Amino acid sequence: MKSEIIKVNPDGSLLLPETLQSLIKDIQELQVAWNDEFMIINYSKVQKQTSELNLEVKIEQFFNQLDKLLAFNEIDPINADDIETEIAAYRIEKNSKNQS
């Protein structure tokens, strides 16, 4: 998943980079799902929902999947300090096994 910071105009409209504009140039509608932390825009195969409950179920399923991704650290990658901590822990564990 790619991520980029985009500008929000004073009127609340989004200023999308050219790469995103080219992805959606022939699309007339986008599906947007959001919660307290995330806003996700789906541009592929947006379909009219026949019932609001159906849409709510799909949005809930989407955010459940997003929670699973967050648990696997797919969206918020580890930083250099986290990597160093993991390496240090591995070395300590390895050394303790070698001394046993």
C-alpha positions as a Markdown table, in Angstrom:
| # | Residue | x | y | z |
|---|---|---|---|---|
| 1 | Met | 0.0 | 0.0 | 0.0 |
| 2 | Lys | 1.4 | 3.4 | -1.0 |
| 3 | Ser | 0.9 | 6.4 | 1.2 |
| 4 | Glu | 1.4 | 10.1 | 0.6 |
| 5 | Ile | 0.5 | 13.3 | 2.3 |
| 6 | Ile | -2.0 | 15.4 | 0.3 |
| 7 | Lys | -3.1 | 19.0 | 0.7 |
| 8 | Val | -6.6 | 20.0 | 1.8 |
| 9 | Asn | -7.9 | 23.2 | 0.3 |
| 10 | Pro | -9.7 | 25.8 | 2.4 |
| 11 | Asp | -13.0 | 24.6 | 1.1 |
| 12 | Gly | -12.3 | 21.1 | 2.2 |
| 13 | Ser | -11.6 | 19.6 | -1.2 |
| 14 | Leu | -8.5 | 17.5 | -1.6 |
| 15 | Leu | -5.6 | 18.3 | -3.9 |
| 16 | Leu | -4.6 | 15.0 | -5.3 |
| 17 | Pro | -1.2 | 14.4 | -6.8 |
| 18 | Glu | -1.1 | 13.8 | -10.6 |
| 19 | Thr | -0.5 | 10.0 | -10.1 |
| 20 | Leu | -3.8 | 9.7 | -8.2 |
| 21 | Gln | -5.6 | 12.0 | -10.6 |
| 22 | Ser | -4.6 | 9.8 | -13.5 |
| 23 | Leu | -5.9 | 6.7 | -11.7 |
| 24 | Ile | -9.4 | 8.2 | -11.3 |
| 25 | Lys | -9.7 | 10.5 | -14.3 |
| 26 | Asp | -12.4 | 8.2 | -16.0 |
| 27 | Ile | -14.3 | 7.4 | -12.8 |
| 28 | Gln | -17.4 | 9.3 | -11.9 |
| 29 | Glu | -17.9 | 8.1 | -8.3 |
| 30 | Leu | -15.6 | 7.0 | -5.5 |
| 31 | Gln | -16.5 | 5.1 | -2.4 |
| 32 | Val | -15.3 | 6.6 | 0.9 |
| 33 | Ala | -15.1 | 4.8 | 4.2 |
| 34 | Trp | -13.9 | 6.4 | 7.5 |
| 35 | Asn | -13.6 | 6.0 | 11.2 |
| 36 | Asp | -11.9 | 8.1 | 13.9 |
| 37 | Glu | -8.5 | 7.5 | 12.5 |
| 38 | Phe | -8.7 | 6.6 | 8.8 |
| 39 | Met | -10.3 | 7.7 | 5.6 |
| 40 | Ile | -10.1 | 5.2 | 2.8 |
| 41 | Ile | -11.1 | 6.0 | -0.8 |
| 42 | Asn | -12.0 | 3.0 | -3.0 |
| 43 | Tyr | -11.9 | 3.8 | -6.7 |
| 44 | Ser | -12.3 | 0.3 | -8.1 |
| 45 | Lys | -15.6 | -1.0 | -9.2 |
| 46 | Val | -17.8 | 1.3 | -7.1 |
| 47 | Gln | -21.3 | -0.2 | -7.1 |
| 48 | Lys | -24.6 | 1.2 | -6.0 |
| 49 | Gln | -25.6 | -0.4 | -2.7 |
| 50 | Thr | -29.1 | -1.8 | -2.6 |
| 51 | Ser | -29.5 | -1.3 | 1.1 |
| 52 | Glu | -27.8 | 0.9 | 3.7 |
| 53 | Leu | -27.4 | -2.2 | 6.0 |
| 54 | Asn | -25.4 | -3.9 | 3.2 |
| 55 | Leu | -23.1 | -0.9 | 2.9 |
| 56 | Glu | -22.6 | -0.7 | 6.7 |
| 57 | Val | -21.8 | -4.4 | 6.8 |
| 58 | Lys | -19.2 | -4.0 | 4.0 |
| 59 | Ile | -17.7 | -0.9 | 5.7 |
| 60 | Glu | -17.5 | -2.9 | 9.0 |
| 61 | Gln | -15.8 | -5.8 | 7.2 |
| 62 | Phe | -13.4 | -3.4 | 5.6 |
| 63 | Phe | -12.3 | -1.9 | 8.9 |
| 64 | Asn | -12.0 | -5.3 | 10.5 |
| 65 | Gln | -9.5 | -6.1 | 7.7 |
| 66 | Leu | -7.8 | -2.8 | 8.3 |
| 67 | Asp | -7.4 | -3.7 | 12.0 |
| 68 | Lys | -5.8 | -7.0 | 11.0 |
| 69 | Leu | -3.3 | -5.2 | 8.8 |
| 70 | Leu | -2.5 | -2.8 | 11.6 |
| 71 | Ala | -1.8 | -5.8 | 13.9 |
| 72 | Phe | 0.7 | -7.1 | 11.3 |
| 73 | Asn | 2.3 | -3.6 | 11.1 |
| 74 | Glu | 1.6 | -3.3 | 7.4 |
| 75 | Ile | 0.5 | 0.3 | 7.5 |
| 76 | Asp | 2.7 | 1.7 | 10.2 |
| 77 | Pro | 6.1 | 0.2 | 9.4 |
| 78 | Ile | 8.7 | -0.2 | 12.2 |
| 79 | Asn | 11.3 | 2.4 | 12.6 |
| 80 | Ala | 15.1 | 2.2 | 12.9 |
| 81 | Asp | 14.9 | 2.2 | 16.8 |
| 82 | Asp | 12.5 | -0.8 | 16.7 |
| 83 | Ile | 14.8 | -2.7 | 14.4 |
| 84 | Glu | 17.8 | -2.0 | 16.6 |
| 85 | Thr | 15.8 | -3.2 | 19.7 |
| 86 | Glu | 14.8 | -6.4 | 17.9 |
| 87 | Ile | 18.4 | -7.1 | 16.8 |
| 88 | Ala | 19.7 | -6.5 | 20.3 |
| 89 | Ala | 17.0 | -8.9 | 21.7 |
| 90 | Tyr | 18.0 | -11.5 | 19.2 |
| 91 | Arg | 21.7 | -11.2 | 20.0 |
| 92 | Ile | 21.0 | -11.6 | 23.7 |
| 93 | Glu | 18.8 | -14.6 | 23.1 |
| 94 | Lys | 21.4 | -16.2 | 20.8 |
| 95 | Asn | 24.2 | -15.6 | 23.2 |
| 96 | Ser | 22.3 | -17.1 | 26.1 |
| 97 | Lys | 21.6 | -20.2 | 24.0 |
| 98 | Asn | 25.3 | -20.5 | 23.0 |
| 99 | Gln | 26.3 | -20.3 | 26.7 |
| 100 | Ser | 23.9 | -23.0 | 27.8 |
